[in-house]
């Protein structure tokens, strides 16, 4: 039960968890949300719950570490944090692929086993739908995945002149500053190679502004792009790549030519989430206060949800803390004291060793807010510390 009220002034749905024995919590997905949640359970509920953490991958990486791969600052091996290193009391990690979910019965089937959960947490994130934009798979590159960053790194090594078009192919997408961060770092990359005057960098997106929730933040990003001779074309949705003629075709009917197309792929819920009935209108609806779904004792958090806010790891991490508190309160017959506010900070590299921090809060006030702090070299060190503290917290006993 949550003590917070929803937009209509009514309390969120109440699920009473009766403690009769140690509860089994099954968490699907070991990203920011899953890792923070398992850590919280180990810290405060190890004697009351046993936790099974499932993920099809063998390791975790921070989203911004793909940029390290893209620009050759680190190898793939450098950025991976292996789940085998998780050693938390009451937590068992299993590398398995989820093939079906029954949210009513809280049953999960993987490619290796089946699980019955007293409490089920769905934190499987968003998948990339490359096929949603015809021509993109064969005619474009991306840096939102590790494999994509590796491939784009290799392509860039041989790119000395021509037109680069960066297209945001759908909305919402993870980490709203990331496409613009990539453009700023591409500028630095070509400056360092002495070929910037031979490379045109242009951006297009379906949004009216880079970060629509605040005019000031969007203006800061646009100013940084303009200073580097990078154009952002708003309100243009790429629907197809004509790979024969190297043209991006837009919903508006216009086309823009390119020599290298960099795409931010369309995001969607994983197929297993869609097919089980959790998703409505593309994403999983949840109670804003405590991330509970319409199914008793089933939560969803992170990128998989349909909350009207940005998708980013820091927001998933904050949501995990609220879910942990809500579950602990229910187990003990109490109520959640602090509802989810959708608050968090994202880093954005501006190049030249300068880093800014976007501080956002989506539900803590009457309207969403966001502001840019920096950029500065001090925030570059802050970003390193951010990754270090989470690595220690999630992977070291």
Residue pairs with C-beta under 8 A, 6 or more apart in sequence:
1 11
1 12
1 14
1 15
1 16
1 329
1 330
1 335
1 336
2 11
2 12
2 287
2 289
2 290
2 292
2 326
2 335
2 336
2 339
3 11
3 335
3 336
3 337
3 339
4 11
4 12
4 289
4 290
4 336
4 339
5 11
5 289
6 12
6 287
6 288
6 289
7 288
12 287
12 288
12 289
12 290
12 292
13 287
13 292
13 294
15 292
15 296
15 297
15 330
16 330
17 23
17 118
17 119
17 297
17 327
17 330
17 331
19 48
19 331
19 332
22 47
22 48
22 49
22 50
23 48
23 49
23 50
23 118
23 119
23 331
24 49
24 50
24 52
24 115
24 116
24 117
24 118
24 119
25 41
25 49
25 50
25 51
25 52
25 117
25 118
25 119
25 120
25 121
25 327
26 51
26 52
26 54
26 106
26 108
26 115
26 117
26 119
26 120
26 121
27 34
27 37
27 38
27 51
27 52
27 53
27 54
27 121
27 123
28 34
28 54
28 55
28 98
28 101
28 108
28 120
28 121
28 122
28 123
28 124
29 54
29 55
29 122
29 123
29 124
29 125
29 302
29 304
30 38
30 53
30 54
30 55
30 57
30 60
30 83
30 93
31 55
31 60
31 123
31 125
31 302
31 313
31 316
32 302
32 313
32 314
32 316
32 317
32 320
33 121
33 123
33 301
33 302
33 316
33 317
33 319
33 320
33 323
34 53
34 55
34 121
34 123
34 320
35 60
35 390
35 394
36 316
36 317
36 320
36 321
36 324
36 394
37 121
37 123
37 320
37 323
37 324
38 51
38 53
38 86
38 88
38 91
38 394
39 88
39 393
39 394
40 320
40 321
40 324
41 49
41 51
41 88
41 90
41 91
41 324
42 51
42 88
42 89
42 90
42 91
44 324
44 328
45 90
45 324
45 327
45 328
45 331
46 89
46 90
47 90
48 331
49 90
49 119
49 327
49 331
50 90
50 92
51 88
51 90
51 91
51 92
52 92
52 94
52 115
52 117
53 83
53 86
53 91
53 92
53 93
53 94
54 93
54 94
54 96
54 98
54 108
54 110
54 115
55 83
55 93
55 95
55 96
56 95
56 96
56 97
56 98
57 83
57 95
58 82
58 83
58 84
58 95
59 80
59 81
59 82
59 83
60 80
60 81
60 83
60 394
61 79
61 80
61 81
61 146
62 79
62 313
62 387
62 390
63 144
63 174
63 175
63 178
63 312
63 313
64 175
64 178
64 347
64 349
64 383
65 74
65 79
65 387
66 79
66 143
66 144
66 145
66 146
66 148
66 149
67 73
67 143
67 149
67 181
67 182
67 185
67 349
68 74
68 78
68 79
69 75
69 76
69 79
69 143
69 146
69 149
69 150
69 153
70 143
70 149
70 152
70 153
70 156
70 182
70 185
71 153
71 185
71 189
72 153
76 146
76 150
79 146
81 391
81 394
81 395
82 395
83 93
83 95
84 93
85 395
85 396
86 93
86 394
86 395
87 396
87 397
88 397
94 110
94 112
94 113
96 110
96 111
96 112
96 113
97 110
97 111
98 108
98 109
98 110
98 124
98 270
98 272
99 109
99 110
99 111
99 272
100 108
100 109
100 272
100 275
100 276
101 107
101 108
101 109
101 120
101 122
101 272
101 273
101 276
101 278
102 108
102 276
103 120
103 276
103 277
103 278
103 293
103 295
103 298
104 295
105 116
106 116
106 117
106 118
106 119
106 120
106 295
106 297
106 298
107 114
107 115
107 116
107 117
108 114
108 115
108 117
108 120
109 115
117 297
118 297
119 297
119 298
119 299
119 327
120 297
120 298
120 299
121 298
121 299
121 300
121 301
121 323
122 273
122 278
122 284
122 293
122 298
122 299
122 300
122 301
122 304
123 300
123 301
123 302
123 304
123 316
123 320
124 269
124 270
124 272
124 273
124 304
125 270
125 302
125 303
125 304
126 174
126 267
126 268
126 269
126 270
126 303
126 304
126 311
127 267
127 268
127 269
127 270
127 271
128 142
128 144
128 145
128 265
128 266
128 267
129 170
129 265
129 266
129 267
129 268
130 136
130 137
130 142
130 265
130 266
131 137
132 169
132 170
132 265
132 266
132 268
133 140
133 169
133 170
133 238
133 239
133 240
133 241
133 263
133 265
133 266
134 239
134 240
134 241
135 240
135 241
135 242
135 243
136 169
136 241
136 261
136 263
136 265
138 243
139 241
139 243
139 246
139 261
140 167
140 241
140 261
140 262
140 263
141 148
141 151
141 152
141 155
141 260
141 261
141 262
141 263
142 148
142 152
142 262
142 263
142 264
142 265
143 149
143 152
143 182
143 262
144 174
144 178
144 264
144 265
152 262
155 260
156 189
159 199
159 259
159 260
160 193
160 195
160 198
160 199
161 195
161 198
161 199
162 198
162 199
162 200
162 259
162 260
163 199
163 200
163 202
163 257
163 258
163 259
163 260
164 186
164 199
164 200
164 201
164 202
164 258
164 259
164 260
164 261
164 262
165 202
165 203
165 204
165 248
165 256
165 258
165 260
165 261
165 262
166 179
166 182
166 183
166 186
166 201
166 202
166 203
166 204
166 262
166 263
166 264
167 203
167 204
167 205
167 238
167 248
167 261
167 262
167 263
167 264
168 179
168 203
168 204
168 205
168 206
168 207
168 263
168 264
169 237
169 238
169 263
169 264
169 265
169 266
170 206
170 264
170 265
170 266
170 267
171 205
171 206
171 207
172 267
172 310
172 311
173 179
173 264
173 265
173 266
173 267
173 311
174 267
174 303
174 311
174 312
175 310
175 311
175 312
175 313
175 346
176 210
176 211
176 310
176 312
176 346
177 210
177 211
177 221
177 346
177 348
177 358
178 264
178 348
179 203
179 205
179 264
180 203
180 210
180 221
180 224
180 225
180 232
180 348
181 348
181 349
181 350
182 262
183 201
183 203
183 225
183 228
183 230
184 224
184 225
184 228
184 230
184 349
184 350
184 351
185 349
185 351
186 201
187 196
187 201
187 228
187 229
187 230
187 351
188 351
188 352
190 196
190 198
190 199
201 228
201 229
201 230
202 230
202 231
202 233
202 256
203 225
203 230
203 231
203 232
203 233
204 232
204 233
204 236
204 238
204 248
204 250
204 256
205 232
205 233
205 234
205 236
206 235
206 236
206 237
207 234
207 235
208 234
208 235
209 215
209 218
209 222
209 234
210 217
210 218
210 221
210 222
210 232
211 217
211 218
211 221
211 358
211 370
212 218
213 360
213 362
213 368
213 369
213 370
214 368
214 369
214 370
214 371
216 371
216 372
217 358
217 370
217 371
217 372
220 356
220 372
221 348
221 372
222 232
224 350
225 231
225 232
228 351
233 256
236 250
236 251
236 252
236 254
237 250
237 251
237 252
238 248
238 249
238 250
238 263
239 249
239 250
239 251
240 248
240 249
241 247
241 248
241 249
241 261
242 248
242 249
242 255
245 257
246 257
246 258
246 259
246 261
247 255
247 256
247 257
247 258
248 255
248 256
248 257
248 258
248 261
249 255
250 256
267 303
267 311
268 274
268 282
269 278
269 279
269 282
269 283
269 284
269 304
270 304
273 279
273 284
273 304
278 284
278 293
278 295
278 298
278 300
279 306
280 306
281 306
282 306
283 304
283 305
283 306
284 293
284 300
284 304
284 305
284 306
285 293
285 294
285 305
285 306
286 292
286 293
286 299
286 300
286 301
286 305
286 306
286 307
287 293
288 307
288 339
288 340
288 342
288 363
289 336
289 339
289 340
290 299
290 322
290 323
290 326
290 336
290 339
290 340
291 299
291 300
291 301
291 305
291 319
291 322
291 323
291 326
291 340
292 298
292 299
292 326
293 299
293 300
299 323
299 326
299 327
301 316
301 319
301 320
301 323
302 311
302 313
302 315
302 316
302 319
302 320
303 311
303 316
307 342
307 362
308 362
309 315
309 342
309 362
309 363
309 368
310 346
310 360
310 362
312 344
312 346
314 344
314 345
314 346
315 342
315 343
315 344
315 362
317 344
317 390
318 340
318 341
318 342
318 343
318 344
319 340
322 336
322 338
322 339
322 340
325 336
325 337
325 338
326 336
328 334
329 335
329 336
329 337
339 363
340 363
341 361
341 362
341 363
341 364
342 360
342 361
342 362
342 363
342 364
342 368
343 360
343 361
343 362
343 363
343 364
344 359
344 360
345 357
345 358
345 359
345 360
346 357
346 358
346 360
347 355
347 356
347 357
347 358
347 379
347 382
347 383
347 386
348 355
348 356
348 357
348 358
348 372
348 375
349 355
349 380
350 356
350 375
353 377
353 380
354 374
354 375
354 376
354 377
354 379
354 380
355 374
355 375
355 376
355 377
355 379
355 380
355 382
355 383
356 372
356 373
356 374
356 375
356 376
356 379
357 372
357 373
357 374
357 379
357 382
357 383
358 370
358 371
358 372
358 373
359 370
359 371
359 373
360 368
360 369
360 370
361 368
361 369
361 370
362 368
373 379
